[in-house]
């Protein structure tokens, strides 16, 4: 399984292509520093929530969209080594001075592998962020394994569940604040990859009708009211087939 560094970013809609180019310019450095995969996914079906949601997490403005992004590493040690190189590399300082988004509202953190089912990659992603009590970790894992098997039956390519490992408090935004985490709770960063949005939409409809997947309010190992989720089109993936030397190939968003 892989160690994950997860990100949520608010980006002006007008800066979508500039953001994609900025990320593509970073990918050769990411690979040089020891990362294994870098993905950027642009909001496609991100609903507003009553308590929490992706837009609230990054205090998104009306003219901004949300990006769900992650880095994959072979281990926490590989992530830490890469982070140290990034902090000291003058190329990173130059890139940081020209970011096409407000870095103060970016949410990020490190997540230890909890579950990694499937090995496929797809151009569409469902992203999830939720609070889980530390004492219910194993209950959550059992639930995720069961759900993952059902999603795979309905067409998902990969499910990853990351358990908060290096999730720090931020001055403006952070993962714990995003889900209103309590003192005895951790944060989970998770995603499902799909071959396309149509398959994802059909799968969710089947899941809603599947008797085995109906929620049990008395036994759910987290507060669903503070979980948020949404669908995203992958616009850049360092592991995409046909990627040019060092740079990720752009993936066209679904209409």
C-alpha positions in Angstrom: 0.0 0.0 0.0 1.0 3.6 -0.5 1.5 6.6 1.7 -0.6 9.6 0.6 -0.3 13.3 0.9 -3.7 14.8 0.2 -4.7 18.3 -0.8 -7.8 20.4 -1.3 -7.4 23.7 -3.1 -9.6 26.6 -4.1 -8.6 27.8 -7.6 -10.2 30.6 -9.6 -12.2 29.1 -12.5 -10.4 31.4 -14.9 -7.1 29.9 -13.8 -7.9 26.3 -14.6 -5.4 26.0 -17.5 -2.8 28.0 -15.6 -3.2 25.7 -12.6 -2.8 22.7 -14.8 0.4 24.0 -16.4 1.7 24.9 -12.9 1.1 21.4 -11.8 2.6 19.9 -14.9 5.8 22.0 -14.4 6.1 20.5 -10.9 5.7 16.9 -11.9 9.4 16.4 -13.1 10.5 17.6 -9.7 8.1 15.4 -7.9 9.5 12.4 -9.7 13.0 13.5 -9.0 12.3 13.9 -5.3 11.0 10.3 -5.1 7.2 10.5 -5.6 5.4 7.7 -7.4 2.2 9.4 -8.6 0.7 12.9 -8.6 -2.9 13.5 -9.5 -4.9 16.7 -9.9 -8.7 16.5 -10.2 -11.0 19.4 -11.0 -14.5 19.7 -9.4 -17.3 18.1 -11.6 -20.1 17.1 -9.2 -19.4 18.7 -5.8 -22.6 19.3 -3.8 -23.1 21.9 -1.1 -23.5 20.3 2.3 -25.5 21.6 5.3 -22.6 21.1 7.8 -19.5 20.4 5.8 -18.5 20.2 2.1 -15.5 20.7 -0.2 -16.2 24.4 -0.8 -16.5 25.2 2.9 -13.2 23.3 3.6 -11.2 25.8 1.5 -13.6 28.8 1.9 -14.1 28.8 -1.8 -15.4 32.0 -3.4 -18.1 32.2 -6.0 -15.6 32.5 -8.8 -13.5 29.5 -7.6 -13.7 25.7 -8.1 -12.3 23.0 -5.9 -9.3 20.8 -6.8 -8.9 17.4 -5.1 -5.3 16.3 -5.4 -2.9 13.8 -4.0 0.7 12.6 -4.0 1.6 8.9 -3.6 4.8 7.7 -2.0 6.2 4.2 -1.2 6.4 5.1 2.5 6.2 7.9 5.1 10.0 8.0 5.0 9.9 8.6 1.3 7.4 11.4 1.7 9.4 13.0 4.5 12.6 12.9 2.4 10.8 14.4 -0.6 9.3 17.2 1.5 12.8 18.1 2.8 14.2 18.3 -0.7 11.2 20.5 -1.8 11.8 22.9 1.1 15.4 23.4 0.2 15.2 23.4 -3.6 15.4 26.9 -5.2 13.2 25.7 -8.1 10.4 25.1 -5.6 10.8 28.6 -4.2 10.4 30.1 -7.6 7.3 28.0 -8.3 5.8 29.0 -4.9 6.1 32.6 -5.7 3.8 32.2 -8.8 1.0 30.0 -7.6 -2.3 30.5 -9.5 -4.3 30.1 -6.3 -4.5 31.2 -2.6 -2.0 28.9 -0.8 -3.2 30.2 2.6 -6.5 28.4 2.0 -5.0 25.1 0.8 -5.7 22.1 3.0 -3.1 19.3 3.1 -1.8 16.5 5.2 -0.2 13.1 5.3 -2.2 9.9 5.5 -1.0 6.4 6.3 -2.3 3.5 4.2 -5.5 1.9 5.7 -6.9 0.3 2.6 -5.9 0.1 -1.1 -8.1 -2.1 -3.2 -7.7 -2.5 -7.0 -4.9 -1.3 -9.2 -6.7 0.4 -12.0 -6.6 4.1 -12.9 -9.5 6.1 -14.3 -10.2 9.7 -15.4 -13.0 10.2 -12.9 -12.7 10.3 -9.1 -15.0 10.4 -6.1 -13.2 12.1 -3.2 -14.2 11.8 0.5 -13.0 13.4 3.7 -14.5 12.4 7.1 -13.9 12.2 10.8 -13.6 8.8 12.4 -13.1 8.2 16.2 -9.7 6.6 16.9 -11.5 3.8 18.8 -13.6 2.9 15.7 -10.7 2.5 13.3 -11.1 -1.2 12.8 -14.9 -0.9 12.5 -14.4 1.8 9.8 -11.9 -0.5 8.0 -14.3 -3.4 8.0 -17.1 -1.1 6.6 -14.7 0.3 3.9 -13.6 -3.2 2.8 -17.2 -4.3 2.4 -18.2 -1.1 0.5 -15.0 -1.4 -1.7 -16.0 -4.9 -2.8 -19.4 -3.7 -3.8 -18.1 -0.7 -5.7 -15.7 -2.9 -7.6 -18.6 -5.1 -8.6 -20.3 -2.1 -10.0 -17.2 -0.9 -12.0 -14.8 1.1 -9.7 -11.1 0.6 -10.5 -9.5 1.4 -7.2 -10.4 2.4 -3.7 -7.9 4.1 -1.3 -8.5 4.9 2.3 -5.9 7.0 4.1 -5.8 7.3 7.9 -4.6 10.7 9.3 -0.9 10.4 10.1 0.6 13.9 9.7 -2.4 16.2 9.7 -1.5 19.5 11.2 -3.5 22.5 12.4 -3.5 25.4 9.9 -3.8 29.1 10.5 -6.7 29.5 8.1 -7.8 26.0 7.0 -6.9 22.4 7.7 -8.4 18.9 7.5 -9.5 18.8 11.1 -11.3 22.1 10.9 -12.9 21.0 7.5 -14.7 18.0 9.2 -15.1 19.7 12.6 -13.1 16.8 14.1 -13.4 16.3 17.8 -10.4 15.6 20.1 -10.9 11.8 20.0 -11.3 11.7 16.2 -8.9 11.3 13.3 -9.4 12.3 9.6 -9.8 9.9 6.7 -8.8 11.0 3.2 -10.3 8.6 0.6 -11.0 8.2 -3.1 -12.6 5.9 -5.7 -11.3 5.9 -9.3 -13.7 5.2 -12.2 -13.4 4.5 -15.9 -15.8 7.4 -16.5 -18.5 9.5 -14.9 -21.3 7.4 -16.5 -20.1 4.3 -14.8 -19.8 6.1 -11.5 -23.3 7.5 -11.7 -24.8 4.1 -12.5 -22.8 2.5 -9.7 -24.1 5.0 -7.1 -27.7 4.3 -8.2 -27.1 0.6 -7.8 -25.5 1.1 -4.4 -28.5 3.1 -3.2 -30.8 0.2 -4.1 -28.5 -2.5 -2.8 -30.0 -3.9 0.5 -26.6 -4.9 1.7 -25.4 -1.3 1.5 -28.2 0.4 3.3 -26.8 2.6 6.2 -27.3 1.4 9.8 -27.4 4.6 11.9 -26.8 2.7 15.1 -23.6 1.1 13.9 -22.0 3.6 11.5 -18.5 4.2 12.8 -18.4 7.9 12.0 -20.7 11.0 11.9 -22.0 11.1 8.3 -23.3 14.6 8.8 -19.7 15.8 8.9 -18.4 13.7 6.0 -18.1 15.5 2.7 -17.6 14.1 -0.8 -17.8 15.0 -4.5 -16.9 13.9 -8.1 -13.9 15.2 -9.9 -12.4 15.0 -13.4 -8.7 14.2 -13.4 -7.0 16.9 -15.4 -3.4 15.7 -14.8 -2.0 12.3 -13.8 1.7 11.6 -13.7 1.0 7.9 -14.1 -1.2 8.3 -17.2 -0.3 6.2 -20.2 1.6 8.1 -22.8 3.0 10.7 -20.4 5.9 12.6 -21.9 9.3 12.4 -20.2 8.9 13.9 -16.8 5.5 15.6 -17.4 2.0 14.4 -16.9 -0.5 14.0 -19.7 -3.6 16.2 -19.5 -6.8 14.3 -19.3 -9.8 15.9 -21.0 -12.7 16.5 -18.6 -16.0 14.8 -19.3 -18.6 17.0 -20.8 
